[in-house]
Every structure is written in structure tokens, then in C-alpha cells.
Amino acid sequence: MSDFIGLSDADNYDNIEESNGNEYVIDDSLPLIEKIKKYVKSELVLHRLYVIREFSDLIRIQFEQANEILITFIEEAVTDNEPVIRQALVEQIPSISECYIQFGGEDGYQKVLKNLLPIVAQLTTDRNPQVRMSAVESLQDMARIIKHQDIEVHLIPFIKSLVNDSTDEEHRVQAANLCHNLSPILGEELTKSIILPFIVKLSNDLSFRVRKSIALNLGGICQTIGVKDTTELLLPIFVQLSKDEMWAVRKGCAEVLIFISQNVSPIERYSKLIPVFEEFVGDDSSRWVNNTAFQNLGPFIATFEGSQITPKLLNLYTNMINPSTIRFPDSDLVTHCAFNFPAVLYTVGSSRWPELKETYLTLVKDTNWKVRRTLSHSIHEIAKILGPAETKASLVQCFNLFLQDLDEVRVGVVRHFSGFLASLEPAQRESYILIIHSFVNDPSKWRFRKLISKQIGEMCDLFNLKTNLTQLTPILITLLNDSVAKVRSYAASSVGHLILKILNSEVNYSGNSSTSNGTNTDVNNSNNNNSNNNSNNGTNTAEAELTLEEINQLKNSTIESIQCLGTDISFSNRQVFTKICGYLVDQLDPIYFEQTFLPTLLKLVHDPVPNVRLVTAEILCKIHSNQHFANNQDVASAIQVLQNDQDNDVLYFSKLNNNVNNSNVLNNNDNDNNDNNGNNDNNKNNSNENIEDKNNSFNNNDTEVSTTE
């Protein structure tokens, strides 16, 4: 066997140095079938590998000419001495088989059954482990494309022969793997009638490698046969293997404990599996069994009803962070404990928070930043479970610590800022406005600004009208003017939430329907429900603190600030305005949108920068697909102007089908290079407009935030 792919055993370095390399070149001028004929028996592994990977292309393109000779090529390649050749071959056979079935009719299907399926089956017992692994996956693919009745005739006998092969334990190991891989394809009935007897036999095999393979593969089989049969038929096998004399078999059981637990009855889960787990972590002599069981303790607890979790089991979980209570301490267990904490708390419920609180507070102060990072990404979920009162008592201090932590940790709480605020009492949320300001105004952390811009719309629903007008509006306007295109784009999607908040508030003054004030009825109802569910946002309090005249001035100023983006000197702001309109047309009442924002948008069809006109074309096509605007002459005329544009890209987007998908319209051009494109557009239009090169904002910033970004 050669040490290097591409060199035969006879090759040596002296020959390579004397060669000019021409002998390694494949003649691509040859027709595909001729090229394969020439190189399929080449002495060079690289040649053989190259043409074998073209087998599927050959049969797909030249079926009539190749369907007979290709079988010959495959039968010869299966005996190749190089494992890489056999692996490449077996990976190709499922797609080759599909072509035989598609183009060859019944004759092609018979070739698959009689020629190709046996080859794949043969390679599942290959001497090379990589070949065996690929063959098992390919056999699974083959089982999906052949008729169900033919699986029993052509495939099951092969698996049975492996199960009964007493000469080579590797064959029985592969039989166990095949039972697992094929059971979802065979279905519940065939798995019970055919596969389960194989499982029973192999679970009592003399070779621990076979028993280990059965243990590892029980999970997939139990998911196929369901709860009743898993409880009655597979659970006894699992319990038996969990007491095996070989630690590797017991470790396999610890690895699939979660899948077994998910697929047995609640009574058996409580009465049989808890004792198995306690044996793994309490009395088992193997470090590997012990640690594997502890690593799966959180997910194991999550499979129970909260009332079934015994104090002892919960105590085992909380002790994962205490090395003195564990027989085989492992620092990774602390990370697993932190990662699974939300699932455990959700399962046992907030009433048992006192049993978990001390563990959580200890994890928050762990010296390993990866542990703290895990908690920072999930603290909003903990808050949601505990509710406002307990969140204030137990979690606010933790949240504040994360805000002062490393960027790798801080990114978690910034990413879910609005989610955590939603679990606080309304009055306490106000204290975090200044922190939001600090993120928005930090020029060195554009990724944090992006995360805030994603959530600013949700935050609008969490605060009263005064806070929205005096605090969140300036934040949103700042983000809409950000130097990074992604930040501006996400901020654009939040404008509708702010406008809805403003328009909905008018109900408190006039008592009129919110729809008459410019909101889309469905969106309005959804946002009102969110607001009511999250908190009483205190709009009446805002009325007491601000006069009606002051509130109206702030409202008008906010709307005007958004409108002014469409006429701003900076092309990027005008481009942001068009994207805002793309969202607003779905969120606001069409008449209000038409009166307030459409006139400014229509003027942008004459913008001197092609990138602005390009996005305008996309948005107008989307607006024209809205039923309200389908017959709007101004929109139709604007699109017609763009369809006569001198720029090819603008022409393309102006001729898009009117049923443009919203996500395509708004996101296709949301890339961080748009600003640079604007500079090119400036040159293209010989415009005197002052357009800054925004790309400098990315310099040195990419490394300043956690890679979890």
C-alpha cells in the first residue's frame, strides 16, 4: 500500500525528481468514458481516484453508453489495494444507483439489487475502518432507494449472516451498527420482528466490543419502536448491559441513557433508570463511566416530570461543582453543570430554586470564563422561569457582573438584553437605559452595537411612551446613522416598533381606534398583547410627567427624524430610509404609510447614487405587490422610471417579479461592503456629494468581541 495518494508502490522520490511531472497529468481532452477507460487501471492512485469520482457523472450524462461497462469498472475497483479507492467507490454507489433506477427502469433496478447492493454490503466488513464507516452510511442510503419488500430479501439475510458470524467479531460489530442505521428505514414492525432478535443475540455476545456496539446503538432503535416496546423489550437489555463487567460497555450505556429515558414509560424511568444512574456515579469503579454519567445528568433530569426528581438526584447535580463530593473530579463537569442549568431549572420549576440557587451563584463567580460565558447566554431564560420578583432578588446582581466581564462573557447578556429586561419590573428597566447608551456610543464595539440594534424594536415594547420618545428614539436614530452597514440595517427593522408605540399611545388620549391612527390592525394587536404580557408599561405615568403638547412635539420630531433620512446628504442614510420603508409597508396602515413615507421614497428614484436607486427599486417592487398599492399610479410610474435607468443593476432589480420575497428585498444587500460600493457609485455618477469611506469602521474591531459572535 502506498504511503502517499497519487504514488504507486513502485514510485520513489528519485523518479519524482527526474520527472517533469507530465505523467501525473490527466488528459481532459478525452471524452469522459474514454478518460475513465484509460485511467481506471492506472498505476497511479491519483489517476484511479480521479476517475472513480467521475463514475456518477458518467452514468448520469451517458447512461446508454455506460450502464453496462460501469458495472465492470465498479467490480474491478472494489478489489483495489488502496483503501482510499475503495472508500471513494462506496461513497459514489448510492448516487450511481439512483441513476440506474431513474434511467434504467426495471433492468436498472435489478442491477442495483444484484450488482451494486452486494458490493456495498461487502465493503461494510472491509479491513479498513474508514471504508467500513463509509460503507455503512452508503448501505443506509441504498436501503432508502430500494423497495421495502426487497430489503427483506436482499439486505436482511446479509445482516443475519454477520450476526451469526462467529469467526470475526468485527462482522458482528458492523451488524450492530447496521441494526441501528437501518431501523428507521425498516420501520417499527420490521424492526421489532427482525432487528430485535439480532439485538438480543448480540447483547449476549462473548466479545465486549460487540456488546459495547449494541449499547451505543440502543438509542436509535428505541426511537423507532416507541415507548411501549422500548419499555418492555429494550429496557431489560439496557439494564443488563449497564451492569456488564467491562467498563467500555457500561460507558456506552451511560452515553445513551438520555435516549433510553426519553423512550420509556414515566414509571420505569423513575424506578429503573434512576438506580442505574446512581450506580454509575456512586459505585462504578471506572472514571470514564462516572464522568460520562455526570456529563449527561442535566439532560437526564430534563427527561423527567419535575415532581419525579428526587432530592438525591438534584443533589448529585448541584455537587458537580464541588470536587470534594465527586469520586473522580473533572473540571469539565462544571461546564456541563452550567450549560444544562436552564433545562434543569425548567424541569424542576421555580419552586425548587432554593435548592439550586447557591449552585448558580457559585457558577456565576467561577474562575473559568467559559463557564461564565455559558451562564451569560442563558440568564434571560433563568429570569423568565423565576419571574420579576425573584429575578430582582437573585439575578440582577449576576446580570450586572456579566456586563462588567470580559467581552467573551459580556456578549451573552448583550445578545439577550431585551429578553432579560422583559423579566424585570417596569421601574427597574429604566436603570439600564444608560448602559444601552454606553454600548451604542462605543465606536470600538460595532458588534455590540449590532446586537443592540437587533433588539431595539423589542425594547420599544418594554418601556413607556416617555422613555421611548426621550431615550430610545435617540438611540435608534444613532444606530440608523451608524458607520457599519449591518448595524444600520438591523436598526431599520426596528423603526416600525417605535412608530407603532407612538401611534398606539394616541388611543389613551382620544379613545379612537388605533387603526385610524395609522397602525396595521394585526400588527397592532400583536404588539399590544406583547406589551400587556411583559408589563404595564406606564403610559399614563408618562402623561403625568409630560404635557400633551410636549408629547406631540416629541412624536412629530421622531417621525420627522425618520423622514429626514430620506433626504439626508449621506447616501447611506437615504439607503437606510428605503429599507425602513420596506419594513413599514407591512407594519403600518397603508394609508398612513402612503401619506407619511411614500412621497419621500418616490423621490429617491432620481437619486444620484445607483446603490440608493437599486434598493429603492427593490422596495418599490415589494410595495407594488401589496394589494393596497397594486393600482397606485405613482408607484407604477416610479418603477417605470427605474426600468429606464442607465445602471444595469438598477434595471435588474426594477424588473423583479412584483411578488418579491420580503427577506430577499431587505437582506440581499445588507452587507458590510455597501459603503464602499457607494464610493464607486459616486465616481460612476460624477456626483459632488460628500460620501465617506465607512470601511475604516471595521479596522481592528473584529477581534474585540468574542468569537461566539
N, C-alpha and C positions, 0 to 999 in steps of 0.2 A: 504494500500500500504506500502511495506516495505521501511525503510529508507536506507538500505544497500543492494546492489546487492549480492545475494547469501544467504540471510536470509529470511525466510518466516515471516509473521506477528506474528506467534506463537513463534518464536525463541526469546530467550533473552540471555543476557550476562552470567547469571548463568549457563545456559545449555552449553554455549560455553566453559566455564572454566572447567566444569566437563567432557566434551567430549575429546576424544583423537584425534578428527579431522577426523576419518575414514569415518564418514557419509558424508563428503564433497567430498570424492574421487570418481571419475568415473571409472568404470571398463572398461578399454580399451581392455581387452582380448576378449570382446564380439564382434561378427560380427556387422558391422555398423548398419544394420537395427534393430537388436535386441537391441543394445545400445540405439537407438532412441526410440524404443517402451518402454524401461524400464524407461527412464529418462524424456520423453517429458511431463509427468504429475507429475513430482516430486514436492514435496512441496518446494524444494529449488530453488530459482530463478536462481542461478548459474548453476544448472543442466539443467534447461529448456533452458537457454540462450546458453549453450554449444552445446546442440544437435540441436537446431534450426539453429545454424550457420553451421551445417553439412548437412542441407537439400539439398543444391545444390550439394555437393559431393555425397550424396546418389543417387540422381536421375541421375547423370552423370555416376556413376560407376555401379549401379544396376537398370537400368531403368525398365527392365521387371518385376522384383520382387517388385519394389517400386512405380511404377507410379500410382497405384490405392490408396494404403494406404497413400501415401504422401499427397494427396488432403485432406484426412480426418484429418491428423495431422495439416495441414495448417488451415483448417476451425475451428479447435478447438483452435489453438493458437491465432487466430485473436481476440478472446474474452478474452484473458488473462488480468488479472487486472494490471499487471506490464507494464508500458509504454516501458521499455527497451526491453521487449519481443516483443511487437508489432512493435517497431522500427526495431529490428533485423530481424523480419519476413518480413516486407515490403521491406527491403533492399535486401533480398535474392530472392524475387519473380521474378524480371526480368531475372536473370541467370537461375532460375528454369524453367521459361517459354521458354527460348531458348533451353533447353534440351528437353522439351516436343515437341517443334516444330521439332528439329533435329532428335530425335529418335522415336517420336510417330506418325509421318505422319499427316494425316488429323485428326485422332482421338485425337492426342496430341494437335493439333492446336485448336480443338474445346474445349478441357479442358481449354486451355489458355483463350479463349473468354468467356466461360460460367462460369468458376470457379475462375480463378486467377485474371483476369482483374477486375471483380466486387469487389474483396477483396481489391485490391489496391485503387480502386476508393472510396470505403467505408472509408478507412483509411485516405484519404485526408481531411476528416471532423472529424478526431479523436479529442478527448478533450485535448490531449497533443500536444503542439506546435512542439516539436521535431519529433513526429510521423507524424504530418501533413507535415512538411517540407520534410522528407524522402519519404513520400508517393507521394508528387507532383513530386519529382525527379524520383521516380520509375515509375510513370504513364507516364512521358515523355519517359523513356526508353522502356516501354511497347508499346507506340504508334509507336516507330521506328520499332518494330519487327512484328507488325500485318499488315495485308493487308490494303491498303488505303481505299478501299470501306467499310471495317469493322469498320474503325474509325467513319465513319458517322453513322453506325448502332448501334454500341455498346458504343461509347465514347461520341459523341456529345450530345445524349439525356441526359446523366448524367450531363454534364456541364450545359445544358439548365435547368435542374431541380434545380441546385444550383443557377443559375442566378435568377430564379423565386421564390426561397425560401424566403418568407417574414418573416419567424419565427425566423431565426437565421442569423445575419449579418455575422458571421464567415464563413458561407457557401458561401455567396456572395463574401467575400474577397478571399476565395480559388478559386472561379470561375474566378476572375480577374487574379489570379496567373496562373491558368491553361491556360487561353487565351494567356497569354504571353509565357508560356513554350511550348505550342503545336503549335503556329502559324508557326514557322519554319518548323515543320514536316508536317503540313497540306498543306503548300504551299500558293502561292499568291491567287489563285482563291477561295479555300475553306475559307481562312481567310477573304477575302472580303465578301463572300456570307453568311458565318455562324458566324464568330467571331465578325466582326464589329458591327452587330446589338446588340450583347451582350455588347460590349464596350459602345455603345450609351446609352443603358438602364442603365448600372451600373454607368456611369459617372453622371447620374442624381439621383443616389440613395440618400435616406434621411440620410443614415449613412455616416459620414465623413470618417470613416475607409475604407469603400468601395470605395469612391471617391479617397482617398489617394492611395489605391492599384491600381486603374486604372491609376492615374497619374504616378506612379512609373513604371508601366508596358507598357506605351505607346511606349517607345524606342524600345523594341524588336519587337513589332508589326509593327512599321513603317519601320523597316529594312526588313521585309518580303514583304510588299505590294508595296514598291518602292516609288519614288519621286512623281509621278503624283497623286496617290491615297492618299498618306500622306498629300500632299498639299490640296487636295480637301476634304478629309474625316476626317482625324485625326487632322489637324491643328486647325480647328474650335473648336474641343473638348478640345484641349490643351489650347487654348486661354481662353476658358470658365473656365476651371479648374484653370488657373493661376490667376483668379480674385475671386476664392472661398473665402467664409467668414472665413473658418478655415485655420489657418496658416500651419497646417500639410499638407494640400492638396497643398497649394502654394509652400511649401518647396519641395514636391515631384516633382512638375513641374520644379522647379529650378534645381533639381538633373538630370532630363532627358533633359534639354534644349539643350545640345550638340547633343544628338541623334536626336532630332527633327530637329535641324538646319542642320544636315548632310543630312537629307532626305526630305527637301522641296526645292522648286524652288528658285533660287537666288533672284528673285523679292520679293517673300513672306518672305524670310529670312530677307531681308533688311526692308521691310515695316511693317511686323508683329512682328518679334521676337526682333528686337532692342527695340521697345517700351515696349514689355513685360519685357525685361531685365532692362530697365531704371526704370520701375515701381518697380521691385524687390529691386533695390538698392537705389532708390530715395524716394519713398513714402510708401513702405511697413512698417508696424508697428512692424513686427517681426524681432528680432535679427537673428533668425535661418534662415529665408528666405533670409535676407540681406547677411549674411555671406556665405551661400551656393551658392548664385548667384555670389558673388565676387570670391569665390574659383574656379568657373567654367568659369570665364571671359576669361582667357587666351585661353583655349581650344575652347571657343565660338568664339573668334576672329579668331582662326585658321580655322574655317569653312567657312570664307568669302573669296572673292577675295579682294586683297589689296585695290583696288580703292573704295570698298564699306564701308571700315572702316571710320566712321565719326570721326572728331576731338574730339567730345564729348565722344565717346566710348573709344578712345585711351586715352583720358584724365582721364577717370574713371579708366583705368588700371594703369596708372602711379601714380594716387593718392592712390593706395592700400598701398603704403609705408608711407603715410602721415596720421597719426591718426587724425589730426585736421580736415581733409576733409571728414572723414567717420563717419556716424552716430553711428555705433556700432564697435569701433576699436577692432581688434583682431590680436595678434602677428602672428598667423598662416598665415594671409593674405600676409605678407612679404615673407614668404617661398614660398607660391603659386606663387607670382609675380616673384620671382627669378627662380623657376622651369620652368615656362612657357615662360620665356623671349625669348629663341631662336625661339620658334614657332611663337610668336607674331611678332618678327622682320622679320622672314622669310616671313610671310604673308603680312606685310605692305611694305616690301622691304627696301633696304639700303637708298633710297631717303628720307625716313622718320626717319632715325636715329637721326637727331637733336631733334625730338620730344621725343625720348626715351633715349638719351644719359645721361642726368642728372640723370634719374632714375637708370640707370645701374651703374653709378659711385657711387651713394649713396648706392646701394646694395653691391657693392664691399667692402665698408667700414663698413658694418653692424656689430654690436657687436655680433650677433648670428653666431657662426662658422658654423652652419648647412646651413645658407643662403649662406655664402661664399663657402662652400663645393659644393653646387649645381652649383654655377657660375663657380667654378674651373673646374668642369667636362664638362662644355658646352662652355667655352671661345673659343675653337678651332672652334666650329660651328659659333659663332658670327663673328670670324675673316674671315671665309670662305664667309660669306654673305657680309661683309663690303669691303673686298679686301685689298691689301697690303698697299695702301696709308692711308686709314682710320684706319687700324689696327695699323700702326706705330703711328698715331696721338693719338688714343684713347685707344688702348688695351694693348700696350706693357707695360705701367706702371702697369696696373692691373695684367698682367701675372707675372711681376716681384714681385709684392706684394704677390701673391699666392705662389710663390716659397719660400718666407720667412715666410709663415704662419705655422700654426700647421700641423703636419703630416696628420691629418684627412682632411685638406683642400688641402695641397700640393699634395696629391696622385692624385687628379683630373688632375692637369696640367702635372704631370709626366706621367700619363697614356696616355695622348693625346699630348705629347711633339712634335712628328713629325707632327701631324696634324696642330698644331699652327705654327710651323716653315714653313710649306708649304705655309702659307698665308703671310709670311714676304717677303720683298725684299731680294734677294740673299746676298747682302752685310751685311745685318743686322743679318742674320742667324749665321754668323761666331762668333758673340759675345756670343753665347750660348754654344759653344763647351766646354769652361771651366766649365760651370755649369754641363754639361753632365759628364765631367770628375769627378766632385766632387761627383756625385751620384754613379758612378761606383767604385770609390775608397773608399767609406764609408763602412767599414766592418760591421757596426751595422744595416744597412738598406738593407737586402737582397731582400726584396720585391720590393723596388725601383729599385734595380739592375735588378730584373726580368722584371719589366715594361720597362726599357730601352732596355734590350736585345730583347724584343719582337719587338721593333721599329727600331733597329739599321739598319736593312736592308732597311727600308723605308727612313731613313736618308741618306743612301748612294746615293739615287736618288736626294737628295736635294742639295748636295754640289759638288763643282768642283773636278777635279781629284787630285789636290794637297792636298786639305783638306781630301779627302778620304784616300790618301796614308800616309799623315803625322799625321792626327788627329784621324780619325775614325778607321783606321786599328789597332792602338794600343789599342783603346777602345774595339774593337771586340775581339782582342786576349786576353785581360784581362778578358772579360766575358767568353770566351771559357775555361779559366783556373779557373773560379770561384769555390769557395768551396761548392756551392749549386747546386745540380744536375739540378733543374728546370731552373736556370739561364743559365747553360751551354747548356741545351737542346734547349732553345729558341734562344740562340746565334747561335747555329749550323744552324738553319733555315735561318739566315741572311747572311751566308757566300756567298751564290750564288749571292746575290745582289752586294756585293763588287767585286767579280770576274767579273761579267758582266760589272760593271762600268769600271774596269781596261781594259778588253778586248775590249769593245766598243770604248774606247778612242783611240785605235790604228788606228781607221778609220781617225782620224784627222791628223795623221802623214803620213800614207801610202796611204789612199784613198781606201784600199782594203775592200772587203765585210766583215762585222762583223762576218758572219757565218764562213768564212775561218779562223778567229782568235779564234774560239773555242766557239762561243755562239750558243745557240739554237735559230733559227730564230724567232719562235713565241714569246718566252720569251723576246728576244732582242727587237722586235718591241714594245711589251707591255711596257717595261721599258723605251724605248726611248720616247714613247708617254707621259708617266707619267712625264718624265723629262722635256719635252717641255711644257707640260701643267702647271707644277708647276713653272718653271722659266727657265731663261737662266743660266745654272749652271757655266758658266765661264771657260770651259775647256781651251779656248785659252788664258785666263789670266794666267792659271797655266803654259802654255807653256812659257809664257814670263818670269815667275818667276823662273822656273826650267829648267835646260838644259835637252836635250833629254837623255843624259847619266844618269843624276840623276833620272829622271823619270823611266827609265828602271831598274835601280838598286832598286828603291823602289817597283816597280811591282814585280820583281823577288823575292825580300825579303819577300813580302807579301805572295806570293804563297808558298815559302819555309817554312814560319812560319806555314802555314796551313798543309803542308805535314809533317812537323816535329811532329805534334801532333800524327800522326800515329806510330811514333817510340819513343814517349816520355817515360820516366821512370815511370811516373804515369799511372796506368791502366785507371783512369777516363779520362785522355786526349786521350788515344787510343780509348776508347769507344766513346768519343765525335767525333773523326775523322770518325768513322764508320757511325755515324748519319749524319755528314756533307755530306758524300758520298751518303747517301740515298736521300738527297735533290738535290745534284749536278747532279745526273744522269738524273733528269727531267729538269734541268735548262740549262745545258751546252751542247754544241755539243758533241755527243757520242764519236767521235774520240779524241777530246781534253780531255775529261774525261778519256778515256781509256789510253791515253798516260801519263797524268799528275797525276792522283789519284788512278787509279785501281791497279797498281803494289803494292803500299804500303798497300792497303786494302787486297789484296790477301795474303800477308804475315801474316796477323792477324789471319788466320785460325789455326796457330800454337801458338797463344798467350798462355802464361801460366795461364792466369786468365779466368775461364769459362764465367764470365759475358761479357768479351770482345768478346770471340768466339760466345757467344749466340747472341749478337747484330750483329756481323759480319754475322752470318748465316741468320738472318732476312734480312739484307741489300742485301746480295748476291742473295737470292731468289727473291727479288724485282728486282734487276739488271737483273737477268736471264730472267725475264718476259718482259723486254724491247726488242723490236724487233731487235735492233742492236746487242744485246748480246745473243740472243737466241741460236746461234750456236757457241758462244765463248768457245773454249775448256778449256781455263784457268779458266773461271768462273765455268764451269761444273765440272772440276776436283777439284776445291776448295770446292764446295758444297759436292762432293763425300767424300772428306776428313772429312768434318764436320759430314757427315752422319755415319761415323765410330767413332765418338768422344766417349770418355768414360763417358761424363757427360750427364745425361738423358735430362736435359733442352736444352742443345745444340742440342742433337739428335732431339728433338721435333721440334725446330724452323728450323732446317736444312731440315726437311721433309715437311715443309709447302708447300701448293699449290703455284706454281710459280706466280699465279695471286694474290699475296698478296696485300691487300689494303695499300696504302701509309701511311694513317693515323695510321693504326694499327701497321705498321712496325716501325714508328718513335716514336709513343707515348705510346705504351703498357708498355715500361719500363722507361718512363720518370717520375719516382717517386723519392721522396727525400730520399729514403732508399737505392738507388743503391750503394751509397758509402759504407754503412755498409755491403751490400752484398759482396762488393769487399773484405772486410776484411775476410769474411767467405771463399770466393774463395781462398784467399791467403793461409789460413790454409789447404784448401782442396787440393791445389796443392803443398804444402810444398815449396812454392816459397820463395826465399830470397829477393824478390822485396820489396822495401820500400813503403808501402801503408798506407797513413794516414787515420785516422778515421775522416771523414769530418762532421759527425753528430753534432759535437760541434758547427758548424756554426749556427745551429738553436737555440741554447740556448739563451733565453732571447730576441730573435729578434722578435718573433711572435707578441708580444704585442706592438711593437714600431711603427706599421703602422696602419692606420685607419682600422676599421672593414669593410669598404667598399671594402677592398682588397679581 
